[in-house]
């Protein structure tokens, strides 16, 4: 076991970042930040109040007029500097992410790379923000469309991708001329704090990007504040639908709420089994299942019992070989859950699956950890067979390393099952038949479709889609849809005498 060096040597006390300065929160309420693998306290984060958020809004609103008038190329150069600084601190950022979240180092490096890629795409803002025109719509009259920023935007970030998710939104917002406020998850605020240090070093003007730590009180002010024009959120469906979307919309804001998921992976009888199993294992158990694109239900299509048994045995064998441990050990393949409460929630679903009659063929409650680490947050891969679509474990988002295996007689039955789900984030099919793949991508009601791809994660220059209870809003994050979300169209019709 070779353990990578930890970038955080002792517990750190976090502050807010407002108007280009690090400031103390006006609060007596703090939350400890715990390394889920080692159970060591690595920091404490303030739970800011409404007054702290108000100062950030004032700073962002004051910075907006000048930032809006800053040429797009100049705005992009600030992002270029941030991108270069993130490259220089790439490994440090990744390791901080491991320490606060628990994911393994390769997953954290992938997260850092995806964050940087969004900055790279946003740097193309002089082209991305262009309007269009048509001359002589009538004699001597021309008409054209320009895109303009709106003002102050905010991001409410989740715990599971603390480094990447804020950068799904912030680069596009500031590139288009808006100013921004980030509220990190109080469970995993260290990665974003490190990025804010780099934003400060990159020389962004004061007030253009701000960060406020907090919980529900800060969120409530964000949703209701008249000077905040729009909100980006990633998190659970109940919060995204019933709180973020409804409150933001009620107060006249633009909103994109990317929410929960129950992703289906469909395996056809003609699939190449070995490559398919490898992708399935990564999809279901990578990041300990704490991803909105993780596999949840594995649908094995066909009447051949021997084929079903063969693929199930290969999956179980691979799952049993997963090395569980601290993510800074490069031999580790699966880290802990982010917190004890999240582990307890997963255990509750395992117990529910057994109670409802699913057959457990691999029990994640029985596991071993590489190294001498407390088992508070660790859990192994769990696999249920003989799951039916009406079972709780087949319907609800578990957000942990649990696979539910469901059999269908044919592809039509599988597609019908997927489309009946309340969620519509992602679905994947493994097949060697192009006609079947095309039917799947055409008929399945999900925002992200994978064909022989375990994790259907769009690149930064494509939108991160979602349908049904997986997304609330009109325009998704990333790519051209992000540009449209952070700008509004103005039509100019002109004639000169």
C-alpha positions in Angstrom: 0.0 0.0 0.0 1.5 3.3 -1.1 -0.4 6.3 0.3 -0.3 9.6 -1.6 0.6 12.6 0.5 -2.3 14.5 2.0 -2.4 18.2 1.0 -4.3 19.1 4.2 -2.0 18.6 7.2 -4.2 20.0 10.0 -7.7 21.2 10.5 -8.5 24.4 8.6 -11.1 27.1 9.4 -13.0 28.3 6.3 -14.1 31.8 5.5 -16.4 33.4 2.9 -15.1 35.1 -0.2 -16.9 38.4 -0.9 -15.9 41.3 -3.1 -12.4 40.0 -3.6 -11.6 39.4 0.1 -11.7 36.6 2.6 -14.2 37.5 5.3 -15.4 35.9 8.5 -19.0 34.8 8.5 -21.3 36.5 11.0 -22.2 33.3 12.8 -21.6 31.2 15.8 -22.7 28.0 14.0 -20.0 25.8 12.6 -19.9 22.3 11.0 -16.9 20.0 11.2 -15.5 18.6 7.9 -14.6 15.0 8.4 -12.4 12.8 6.1 -14.9 9.9 5.6 -12.1 7.3 5.2 -9.9 8.2 8.2 -12.6 9.9 10.4 -10.2 12.7 11.1 -11.5 16.3 11.3 -9.9 18.2 8.5 -11.7 21.5 8.8 -14.7 23.5 10.0 -17.1 25.5 7.9 -19.2 28.4 9.0 -23.0 28.2 8.5 -23.5 31.7 7.3 -26.7 33.7 7.7 -28.8 35.9 5.6 -26.6 39.0 6.3 -23.6 37.2 4.9 -25.5 36.4 1.7 -26.7 40.0 1.4 -23.2 41.3 1.4 -22.3 38.9 -1.5 -25.3 40.0 -3.5 -24.4 43.7 -2.9 -20.8 43.0 -4.1 -21.9 41.0 -7.2 -24.5 43.7 -8.1 -22.0 46.5 -7.7 -19.4 44.6 -9.9 -21.9 43.8 -12.6 -22.1 47.0 -14.7 -18.4 47.2 -15.2 -17.9 43.5 -15.7 -20.8 43.5 -18.3 -18.9 46.2 -20.3 -15.7 44.3 -20.2 -14.9 42.9 -23.6 -15.6 39.2 -24.0 -11.9 38.5 -24.8 -10.8 40.2 -21.6 -13.3 38.2 -19.6 -12.1 35.0 -21.3 -8.5 35.9 -20.4 -9.4 35.8 -16.7 -10.8 32.3 -17.3 -7.7 31.3 -19.1 -5.6 32.3 -16.1 -7.9 30.3 -13.8 -7.6 27.3 -16.2 -3.8 27.5 -16.1 -3.7 27.8 -12.3 -6.0 24.7 -12.0 -3.6 22.8 -14.3 -0.7 23.8 -12.0 -2.6 22.7 -8.9 -4.3 19.7 -10.6 -3.0 17.1 -8.2 -3.6 19.1 -5.1 -7.2 19.9 -6.1 -7.8 16.2 -6.8 -6.4 15.1 -3.5 -8.4 17.6 -1.5 -11.5 16.3 -3.2 -10.5 12.7 -2.1 -10.0 13.9 1.5 -13.4 15.5 1.9 -15.5 13.3 -0.3 -14.0 9.8 -0.1 -13.8 9.0 -3.8 -10.7 7.4 -5.2 -7.9 9.5 -6.7 -8.5 8.6 -10.3 -12.1 9.6 -9.9 -11.1 12.9 -8.4 -8.6 13.5 -11.2 -11.4 12.9 -13.7 -13.6 15.4 -11.8 -10.8 18.0 -11.9 -10.3 17.4 -15.6 -14.1 17.8 -16.3 -14.1 21.1 -14.3 -11.2 22.4 -16.4 -12.9 21.4 -19.6 -15.9 23.6 -18.8 -13.6 26.6 -18.4 -11.9 25.8 -21.7 -15.3 25.7 -23.5 -16.4 29.0 -21.8 -13.2 30.6 -23.0 -14.7 30.5 -26.5 -17.3 33.1 -25.5 -16.5 35.6 -28.4 -17.9 32.9 -30.7 -20.5 31.3 -28.4 -22.2 34.6 -27.6 -22.5 35.9 -31.1 -26.0 36.8 -32.3 -27.3 36.7 -35.9 -28.6 39.2 -38.4 -30.5 39.5 -41.7 -30.3 42.6 -43.9 -33.1 44.1 -45.9 -36.0 42.4 -44.1 -37.8 45.2 -45.8 -36.4 47.9 -48.1 -33.4 49.5 -46.3 -34.3 47.9 -43.0 -32.0 45.4 -41.2 -32.7 43.2 -38.2 -30.4 41.5 -35.8 -30.2 39.7 -32.5 -27.7 40.3 -29.8 -27.2 38.3 -26.6 -26.8 40.2 -23.3 -26.1 39.2 -19.7 -28.8 39.6 -17.0 -26.9 40.4 -13.7 -26.3 38.3 -10.6 -26.6 34.5 -10.7 -26.1 31.8 -8.0 -25.1 28.2 -7.7 -26.3 25.8 -5.0 -23.8 22.9 -5.2 -24.1 19.3 -4.1 -21.7 17.2 -1.9 -20.9 14.5 -4.5 -18.9 16.6 -7.1 -17.7 19.5 -5.0 -15.0 20.5 -7.4 -16.7 20.0 -10.8 -20.4 21.0 -10.4 -19.9 24.8 -9.6 -17.8 24.9 -12.8 -20.6 23.5 -14.8 -22.1 27.0 -14.4 -19.7 29.7 -13.2 -17.4 29.9 -16.2 -20.4 30.4 -18.6 -22.0 32.9 -16.3 -19.0 35.2 -15.9 -17.9 34.7 -19.5 -21.2 36.1 -20.7 -20.8 39.1 -18.5 -22.8 38.1 -15.3 -21.5 38.1 -11.8 -21.7 35.0 -9.6 -22.3 33.6 -6.1 -21.4 30.0 -5.2 -22.8 28.2 -2.2 -20.8 25.0 -1.7 -22.2 22.0 0.1 -21.3 22.3 3.8 -20.3 18.6 3.7 -17.6 19.2 1.1 -16.6 22.8 0.9 -12.8 22.5 0.8 -12.4 21.8 -3.0 -14.4 25.0 -3.9 -12.5 27.0 -1.3 -9.3 26.0 -3.0 -10.7 27.0 -6.4 -11.7 30.4 -4.9 -8.1 30.9 -3.9 -7.1 30.3 -7.5 -9.9 32.7 -8.7 -8.4 35.3 -6.4 -4.9 34.6 -7.8 -6.2 34.8 -11.4 -7.1 38.5 -10.8 -10.9 38.5 -11.3 -12.2 42.0 -10.4 -13.7 42.2 -6.9 -17.3 41.0 -6.7 -17.4 39.1 -10.0 -17.2 35.7 -8.2 -18.2 35.3 -4.6 -18.6 32.3 -2.2 -20.8 32.0 0.8 -20.9 28.9 3.0 -24.2 28.0 4.5 -27.3 25.8 4.6 -31.0 26.3 4.3 -31.1 29.9 5.5 -28.7 31.0 2.8 -30.5 29.0 0.1 -33.8 30.6 1.1 -32.4 34.1 0.6 -30.9 33.1 -2.7 -34.2 31.9 -4.0 -36.1 35.0 -2.9 -33.6 37.8 -3.4 -34.8 40.3 -6.0 -31.3 41.0 -7.4 -30.5 37.4 -8.1 -31.7 36.7 -11.7 -31.2 32.9 -11.8 -30.2 29.8 -9.9 -28.4 26.6 -10.8 -28.9 23.6 -8.5 -27.7 20.0 -8.4 -29.2 17.7 -5.8 -32.1 15.5 -4.8 -35.5 15.6 -6.6 -37.6 16.5 -3.5 -35.4 19.6 -2.8 -35.0 20.5 -6.5 -38.6 20.2 -7.4 -40.4 21.3 -4.2 -38.0 24.0 -3.0 -35.6 25.2 -5.6 -37.7 25.1 -8.7 -41.0 26.3 -7.1 -39.5 29.1 -5.0 -37.1 30.4 -7.7 -39.9 30.4 -10.3 -42.3 32.0 -7.9 -39.8 34.9 -7.5 -39.3 35.4 -11.2 -35.9 33.7 -11.5 -34.5 31.5 -14.2 -33.8 28.1 -12.7 -32.0 24.9 -13.8 -32.5 22.2 -11.2 -30.6 19.0 -12.0 -32.0 16.4 -9.7 -32.2 12.7 -8.8 -32.0 9.6 -11.0 -32.7 6.0 -11.3 -30.6 5.0 -14.3 -31.2 1.8 -16.2 -28.5 -0.3 -17.9 -30.0 -2.7 -20.5 -28.0 -5.7 -21.6 -29.0 -7.5 -24.8 -28.1 -11.1 -25.5 -25.8 -10.1 -28.4 -23.5 -8.0 -26.2 -19.8 -8.6 -25.8 -19.9 -9.9 -22.3 -16.4 -9.2 -20.9 -16.2 -5.5 -22.1 -19.8 -5.0 -20.9 -19.2 -6.4 -17.4 -16.2 -4.1 -17.0 -18.3 -1.1 -17.9 -21.2 -2.2 -15.7 -18.9 -2.5 -12.6 -17.6 1.0 -13.2 -21.1 2.4 -13.8 -22.7 0.9 -10.7 -19.9 1.1 -8.1 -17.6 3.9 -9.2 -17.6 6.8 -6.7 -19.4 4.3 -4.4 -22.6 4.9 -6.4 -22.8 8.6 -5.3 -23.3 9.9 -8.9 -26.5 11.0 -10.6 -25.3 9.0 -13.6 -24.5 5.8 -11.7 -26.2 2.6 -12.9 -29.1 1.6 -10.6 -31.2 -1.0 -12.4 -29.5 -3.7 -14.6 -32.0 -5.0 -17.1 -31.0 -8.4 -18.6 -33.1 -9.0 -21.7 -34.0 -12.4 -23.0 -35.5 -15.8 -22.1 -32.2 -17.7 -21.9 -31.7 -18.6 -18.2 -28.1 -19.7 -18.8 -27.2 -16.4 -20.3 -28.7 -14.5 -17.4 -26.8 -16.7 -14.9 -23.5 -16.4 -16.8 -23.5 -12.6 -16.9 -24.7 -12.4 -13.3 -21.8 -14.7 -12.2 -19.3 -12.6 -14.0 -20.7 -9.4 -12.4 -20.7 -10.9 -8.9 -17.1 -12.2 -9.4 -15.9 -8.7 -10.5 -17.8 -7.0 -7.6 -16.1 -9.2 -5.1 -12.7 -8.3 -6.4 -13.2 -4.5 -5.8 -10.6 -3.2 -3.5 -12.1 -1.0 -0.8 -10.0 1.6 1.0 -8.8 5.1 1.3 -8.9 7.0 -2.0 -5.4 8.3 -1.7 -4.1 4.7 -1.9 -3.8 4.3 -5.7 -4.6 0.6 -5.3 -8.1 1.4 -4.0 -11.0 0.9 -6.4 -13.8 2.1 -4.2 -13.8 4.5 -1.3 -16.3 5.1 1.5 -19.7 6.8 1.5 -19.3 10.5 2.1 -20.8 10.3 5.6 -22.2 7.8 8.2 -25.7 9.0 7.5 -25.4 8.3 3.8 -24.1 4.8 4.6 -27.0 4.2 7.0 -29.4 5.2 4.2 -27.9 2.6 1.9 -28.0 -0.1 4.5 -31.7 0.7 5.0 -32.4 0.1 1.3 -30.5 -3.2 1.4 -32.7 -4.3 4.3 -35.8 -3.1 2.4 -34.8 -5.1 -0.6 -34.5 -8.3 1.4 -37.8 -7.6 3.1 -39.6 -7.2 -0.2 -38.3 -10.5 -1.5 -35.3 -9.6 -3.8 -32.5 -12.2 -3.7 -29.3 -10.8 -2.4 -26.4 -12.4 -4.2 -23.7 -10.0 -3.0 -24.1 -8.3 0.4 -22.2 -5.0 0.7 -22.7 -5.1 4.5 -20.0 -7.8 4.6 -16.8 -6.2 3.4 -13.1 -5.7 4.2 -11.1 -2.5 4.0 -7.5 -2.3 2.9 -5.5 -0.7 5.6 -6.4 0.1 9.2 -9.3 2.5 8.8 -12.5 2.8 10.8 -15.4 1.3 9.0 -17.9 4.2 9.9 -18.5 5.1 6.2 -17.3 2.1 4.3 -19.6 -0.3 2.6 -19.1 -2.9 -0.1 -20.9 -3.5 -3.4 -24.4 -5.0 -3.1 -26.1 -7.0 -5.9 -29.8 -8.0 -5.8 -31.2 -10.5 -8.3 -34.9 -11.3 -8.9 -35.9 -7.7 -8.5 -39.3 -6.6 -9.8 -40.1 -3.1 -11.0 -42.6 -2.4 -8.2 -40.0 -3.0 -5.5 -38.8 0.1 -3.5 -35.1 -0.6 -4.4 -36.1 -0.6 -8.1 -38.1 2.7 -7.9 -36.3 5.0 -5.5 -32.9 6.6 -5.8 -30.5 4.8 -3.4 -27.4 6.8 -4.2 -25.0 4.1 -3.1 -23.3 1.0 -4.5 -26.4 -1.2 -5.0 -27.3 -3.0 -8.2 -30.8 -4.2 -8.9 -31.0 -7.0 -11.5 -34.3 -7.2 -13.4 -35.2 -9.6 -16.2 -37.4 -8.7 -19.2 -38.5 -10.9 -22.1 -37.7 -8.4 -24.8 -36.5 -4.9 -25.5 -40.0 -3.5 -25.7 -40.7 -4.6 -22.2 -37.4 -3.0 -21.0 -38.1 0.3 -22.7 -41.7 0.4 -21.3 -40.2 -0.1 -17.8 -37.7 2.7 -18.2 -40.3 5.1 -19.5 -42.6 4.3 -16.6 -39.9 5.5 -14.1 -40.4 8.9 -12.6 -36.8 9.7 -13.4 -35.2 10.4 -16.8 -31.6 11.2 -16.3 -29.7 8.5 -18.1 -30.2 5.1 -19.7 -27.7 2.8 -21.5 -27.9 -0.2 -23.8 -25.2 -2.7 -24.5 -25.7 -4.4 -27.8 -23.9 -5.3 -31.1 -27.0 -4.5 -33.2 -27.3 -1.0 -34.6 -31.0 -1.3 -35.3 -31.7 -2.1 -31.6 -29.5 0.7 -30.5 -31.3 3.2 -32.7 -34.7 2.0 -31.4 -33.4 2.4 -27.9 -32.1 6.0 -28.3 -35.3 7.0 -30.2 -37.9 5.6 -27.8 -36.3 5.9 -24.3 -37.4 9.0 -22.4 -34.1 10.0 -20.8 -31.9 13.1 -21.3 -28.6 11.2 -21.6 -28.4 8.0 -23.6 -25.5 5.6 -23.7 -24.8 3.0 -26.3 -22.2 0.6 -25.1 -21.2 3.4 -22.6 -21.5 2.7 -18.9 -21.7 6.3 -17.8 -23.5 8.6 -20.3 -21.7 11.8 -19.1 -21.8 14.5 -21.8 -18.6 16.5 -22.6 -18.5 20.1 -21.6 -19.5 21.3 -25.1 -22.8 19.3 -25.0 -25.7 20.0 -22.6 -26.0 17.8 -19.4 -29.6 16.8 -20.1 -32.3 15.3 -17.9 -36.0 14.7 -18.2 -39.1 14.1 -16.0 -38.2 14.2 -12.2 -34.5 14.4 -13.0 -34.7 18.0 -14.3 -36.7 21.1 -13.6 -36.2 24.2 -15.8 -35.9 24.9 -19.4 -32.2 25.1 -20.3 -29.6 22.6 -19.1 -26.0 23.2 -18.0 -22.9 23.2 -20.1 -22.4 24.1 -23.8 -24.7 26.3 -25.8 -27.6 25.8 -23.5 -25.6 27.3 -20.7 -24.9 30.4 -22.9 -28.7 30.8 -23.5 -29.4 30.3 -19.8 -27.1 33.1 -18.7 -28.1 35.6 -21.5 -31.2 37.0 -23.0 -31.9 37.9 -26.6 -32.4 41.5 -27.7 -33.8 42.1 -31.2 -32.8 45.3 -33.0 -34.6 46.5 -36.1 -33.0 49.5 -37.7 -33.3 51.9 -40.6 -31.2 54.9 -41.5 -32.5 57.9 -43.4 
